């Protein structure tokens, strides 16, 4: 999902609301009917906007969870690899230390 999805959805709904309002205002009807129609259209637009916001929030939440899972997996792999390398380094140092101790023992005699 692109980062402009929410802005695009908002612009689309705003345009629909304005268009419906202008259409109602220019339609030949009594004032009370026009006000009722404007109210009805505003309520419908509000419901559509709410649904759009909820859908966008759900998608964003899902994407955030996927990103978090991916990050945690990569972090775990990285830490495991680093731990393996640290073990290898410690083993090599222990071998080197043992070799130095043996050489030191030979030189001490």
Long-range contacts (C-beta under 8 A, 24 or more apart in sequence): 1-59, 1-60, 1-63, 5-56, 5-59, 6-56, 9-52, 9-56, 10-49, 10-52, 13-45, 13-48, 13-49, 13-52, 16-45, 16-48, 17-41, 17-42, 17-45, 20-45
